[in-house]
Amino acid sequence: MLKVGITGGIGSGKSLVARMFEVLGIPVLHADDTAKYLMQHDTDLMASISRMFGNEVYQNGRLNRPFLASVVFSDKEKLAGLNSLVHPAVLRYGKEWAARQSSPYTLKEAAIFFESGSYKEMDKMIGVYAPYELRLQRAMQRDQASGDTIKQRMAQQMDEEEKMKRCDYIIRNDGSMSVINQVLDLHRQFCAMASGRL
């Protein structure tokens, strides 16, 4: 089965694009949602996170998200430490999930494919592109957060131009082209690849 990754910076619209593929019947694994689920349900992962960040990180068995966010978004080493625990768990879960699918191809949506090295598990990579200012405005609106908060998160991610250079395909989500038409075109290509016609 063809495995396709979809990535883009904060506010690029990668989740929206992934939902369009879902409407076409393609199963999508959302890495962020999977990570959140595993951080709350995978007992081995939970124990590792507690060892790294202390008992305050879980309160009454629930992940203390504000505490964890305040620690990792202000300290690159702590963020890297958290990622070193969460990414392998998401990768394992993703492989099991993909093995259960029967579609021509699957999609995995994640913000930090290249940073985590998980792009190596994919056959093709799609980048969803939008310029910095547009991404900033979208993320501020979506998260009800200040510009400074979003800029801090953006600074933790790989440079957007570099990320796009590493992708096999780019979907422009800046209002210059129809996103739906771009998705349909890629869907046709991936179905053809999966059936051996390309």
Buried (B, 14 or more C-beta within 10 A) or exposed (E): EBBBBBBBBBBBBBBEBBBBBEEBEBBBBBBEEBBBEBBBEBEEBBEBBEEBBEEEBBEEEEBBEEBBEEBBBEEEEBBEBBBEBBBBBBBEBBEEBBEEBEBBBBBBBBBBBBBBEBBEBBBBBBBBBBEEEBBBBBBBEEEEBEEEBBBEBBEBBBEBEEBBEEBEBBBBBBEEEEBEEBBBEBBEBBBEBBEEEE
